[in-house]
Amino acid sequence: MMSNSFHQKSTGILSVIAVFLTFLLPIKFGMIAGTPEVAFAIPGNITTLMFFNWPPALFSFFAGLLLLGVVSLTPPFPEKQKITPHLLITMSWVCLFLSSLTGVINASVVDFILIQLVHFAGLACFAMAVYRLLQLRPELKLWLINAIIASTLLTAFMGLSQFISGFQAT
């Protein structure tokens, strides 16, 4: 059995990763997700990687890794789990993914469906990972909210900068 100290350290590291990923969401993944025209490749140079959007499937990859870390490195759930509004909201993301599986039936563009399934699975993974981390560290809620606010303000500033000077340059 793993020690309590190990669980605390791993939960702390996973919490930092969750906050960082939450901060990156509006900046890096703030694009139309699930369009077949969007490439899955990661940008080739450092400038593009730092300042432009990443492919939508990359969020699902990071969310899956986060969930894998949460499941394998945190203490197990107690035997009796209460059904709370937070759990129901988290499970609604899982239901979104499961209900999207019906989109495969008679789909004319299979690429679009596969990209959507990957994206919805990533959303469900992220919701489940954050739900578990919030159970273990309730103070993480404030950090997540602050990460969203900071990232949204940075995105708005970048948009304003683009509006003021970017259109003239392009």
N, C-alpha and C positions, 0 to 999 in steps of 0.2 A: 504494500500500500504506500502511496506517495504521501510525503509529509505535508502538513498544513502550510509550512513556510514555502514549499515548492508551489503549491496551489495559489498562494497569495502573490508570489513573484510572477508566475505565468499569467494569472488573471490581470495583473498590472500591466504586463507587456502587451497582452491582447487588447486591453482597454486603450492603450496608447495607439495601437494599430487601428482600432475601430475609430478613434477620434481623428486620426490622420486620414483614413479613408473617407470619413464623413466630410472632412474639410475639402478633400479632393473632388467629391461628387459634383458640385455645381461647376467647378472649374474645368476638370478634365473630362467629365462624362456628360456635360451639359449640351448634348447634341441629340438629334433625332436618333432614337435607338431602333434598330430592327429594320432598317431599309436595306434591301439587297445591294444597293450601290455602295454602301459603306464597307470599306476594306477592313479585313481582320488583322492586317499587318501592323506591327508597331512601327512608328516613324523611325527612319534610318539615322537621322542626325540629332544631336543633343538640343539644338535650337528648336526644332519641330517638337521634340519630346517635351521640352519645358513649357512652350507657349501655345501649343495647339491641342485640339481635342484628341483623345485616345479612342480607339475603337470600342464600341459598346460591350463587346464580349470580354474585354479586359476587366471590366467591373465584376462580371460574373466570376471570373477566375480568382480575383482577389477576395471576393465575398465567400467563395467556396473554400479558399485557404483559411480565411478567418474562422468560418464555421468548423472546419476540420480541427483547427487549433483549439477552439472553445470546447468542442466535444471531447478531444483527447487530453487536454491539459488542465481542465477545471474539475472540481469535485463533481461526482454524480448528482443527479437530481434526487431529492428526497422521495421516498416511496409514495407518499400521498402528495399529489400535486393539485392545488386548488385551481379551479377555473376562474380566472380573473379577466377583467376587460382587456388588460394588456396581452394576455395569452390569446384571447379571441382576435384581437387586432393582428397579432403575429400570425395566427393561423389563417387569417383572411388572405395574407400574401401567399401562403402555401396553397390555398384554394384557388387563387388567381392562376397560379402555375398549373395546377391540376385541371382546371376548367379550360385552360388554353390548349391542352392536349387535343381537345375536340377540333381545333383548327386544322389538324393534320388531315381530317376527313375531306376528301375531294378538293384539296388545296391545288390551285393552279400553279402557284409559285412556291415550290418546296423550300427554296433558300430563305424566303421571307419568314416562313413558319419556323424554321430551325433557329434563325436569329432571334425571333421573338421568344421561343421556348428557352433559349440560353439566357436571354435577358430576364425573363420572369423567374427562372430558377435562381439567378443571381440575387434578385430582389428578395426572394423567399429566404435564401441562405443568409443574406445580410440581416433581415428582420429577426430570424431565429438566433443568430449570433449576438446581436445587440440585446435581444430580450434576455438571454441567459446572462450576459455580462451585467445588465442592469439588475438582475436578481442578486448577483454576487457583490456588485458595487453600485448601490443606488446613487452615490455622488457623481457617477459618470454621466448622469442625465444632464447636469448643468454643463459639463464639458462638451457633450454632443451638441447641445443647443448653441453654445458659444462658437463651436466650430462651424456650424451651419450659418450663423449670423456673420462671422468673419469672412467666410468664403463667399457668401452672397454679396456682401459689401465690396469685396475685391472684384467679383465678377461685374457688379454694377459700375465700379470705377473703370474697369477695362473696357466696358461697353461705352461709357461716356467718353473715354479717351479715343476710342475708335470713331465715335460720332463726331468729335471735335476735330481731330487731326488725321485719323486713319483713312477716311474716304478721299481726302485730297491726295494722299500718298498713293492710293490705288486707282 
